[in-house]
Amino acid sequence: MLPGPNELADRYVTLWNEKDPERRRAGVAALYAPDATYVFYRRDPVRGREAIAAQMAYTHEIYGPMGYEFRSGNNATGHHDVVRMNWVMVVAATGEMEMAGQDVLVLDESGLIRFDYQFHDRLPTSFVYNDGYEEHGVAVRPARPERIAR
């Protein structure tokens, strides 16, 4: 049985905020199909549960020290085996939005995510978005976003 769209979005965002590596890995196994593909902004597709969990760890290494967390837009919609959902990245302490985007999730027959396509609608304004990747998707430097003086 397929999950409701907002239920899936809530579980998804909770997983991206999970700090514990073991719980995060278990969460990936609960939400993603074994052969899942995650297509991220400016990067080659990430394939398989372990690689997706590694991408989530990478995201925590970048944004965790800066005090950010992800939240659901609470507007997920479903169409057969596809769910579209919006999310925001906010300053955890204040709720101030820093980045916004959406994911399009294609589910398998059991409701696991088979394909996850991420789009960025609003890029950060308080730091230079240096994710370590060039346009071709290859890491060329450590990811160290730098705050912009205001």
C-alpha positions in Angstrom: 0.0 0.0 0.0 1.3 3.4 -1.0 1.7 6.0 1.8 -0.2 9.2 1.8 1.7 12.0 0.1 2.1 14.2 3.2 2.9 11.2 5.4 5.7 10.3 3.0 6.9 13.9 2.9 7.1 14.1 6.7 9.0 10.8 6.9 11.3 12.0 4.1 12.1 15.3 5.8 12.6 13.7 9.1 15.1 11.3 7.6 17.1 14.2 6.0 17.2 15.8 9.5 18.3 12.6 11.2 21.7 13.1 12.9 22.4 9.5 14.0 24.1 7.6 11.2 22.7 4.2 12.1 19.1 5.6 12.4 19.6 7.4 9.1 20.8 4.3 7.4 17.8 2.3 8.8 15.5 5.2 7.6 17.0 5.0 4.1 16.3 1.2 4.1 12.7 1.9 5.2 12.0 4.6 2.6 14.1 3.8 -0.5 14.1 0.7 -2.7 17.5 -1.1 -2.8 18.2 0.1 -6.4 16.9 3.7 -5.7 18.4 6.6 -7.6 18.7 10.1 -6.1 19.3 12.9 -8.7 20.7 15.9 -7.0 21.3 19.4 -8.2 24.6 19.7 -10.2 25.7 16.1 -9.5 25.6 12.8 -11.2 22.9 10.5 -9.9 23.5 8.7 -6.6 22.5 5.0 -6.9 21.7 2.6 -4.1 20.8 2.9 -0.4 24.4 3.1 0.8 25.2 6.0 -1.6 22.0 7.8 -0.6 22.8 7.5 3.1 26.3 8.8 2.3 24.7 11.8 0.5 22.6 12.5 3.6 25.7 12.3 5.8 27.5 14.8 3.4 24.5 17.1 3.7 24.7 17.0 7.5 28.5 17.7 7.4 27.8 20.9 5.3 24.6 22.3 6.9 24.5 20.9 10.4 27.4 23.1 11.7 25.6 26.1 10.2 22.5 25.4 12.3 20.1 24.5 9.4 17.3 21.9 9.2 14.8 20.9 6.6 11.0 21.2 6.9 8.2 19.9 4.7 6.1 22.4 2.8 3.1 20.3 3.8 1.8 20.4 0.3 2.7 17.0 -1.1 0.5 15.7 -3.9 0.3 12.3 -5.4 -0.5 11.0 -8.8 -0.5 7.2 -9.2 3.1 6.2 -8.2 4.5 9.8 -8.2 4.7 12.2 -5.3 5.7 15.9 -5.6 6.6 17.7 -2.4 8.1 21.1 -1.5 10.7 21.6 1.3 12.6 24.4 2.9 15.9 24.6 4.6 15.6 27.0 7.6 17.7 28.3 10.4 16.7 25.9 13.2 16.7 28.5 15.9 14.5 31.0 14.1 12.7 29.3 11.3 14.1 31.8 8.8 14.0 30.3 5.3 17.4 30.0 3.6 16.7 27.6 0.7 13.6 26.1 -0.9 13.1 23.3 -3.3 11.0 20.3 -4.3 11.4 16.7 -4.9 9.6 14.4 -7.3 9.5 10.9 -5.9 8.7 7.9 -8.1 7.5 4.9 -5.9 7.7 1.2 -6.6 4.7 -1.0 -6.1 5.4 -1.4 -2.4 5.6 2.4 -1.8 9.4 2.6 -1.6 11.1 5.5 -3.3 12.6 4.2 -6.6 13.6 7.6 -8.1 14.1 10.9 -6.2 14.6 14.0 -8.3 15.5 17.2 -6.4 15.0 20.7 -7.7 16.2 23.9 -6.0 13.7 26.8 -6.3 15.6 29.3 -4.1 19.3 29.1 -3.4 20.8 30.5 -0.1 21.3 34.2 0.3 23.3 34.3 3.5 26.2 32.1 2.4 28.0 31.3 -0.8 26.7 28.0 -2.1 29.9 26.1 -2.4 28.9 22.4 -2.3 32.3 21.2 -3.6 30.9 20.2 -7.0 31.4 21.9 -10.4 28.7 21.8 -13.1 29.9 18.4 -14.3 29.1 16.8 -10.9 32.7 16.0 -9.8 33.9 17.0 -6.4 36.7 19.4 -6.9 37.1 20.9 -3.4 35.8 20.3 0.1 32.3 21.7 0.6 32.6 24.6 2.9 29.8 27.2 2.5 30.9 30.6 3.5 28.7 33.1 5.3 28.2 36.4 3.5 28.8 39.4 5.8 25.7 41.5 6.3 
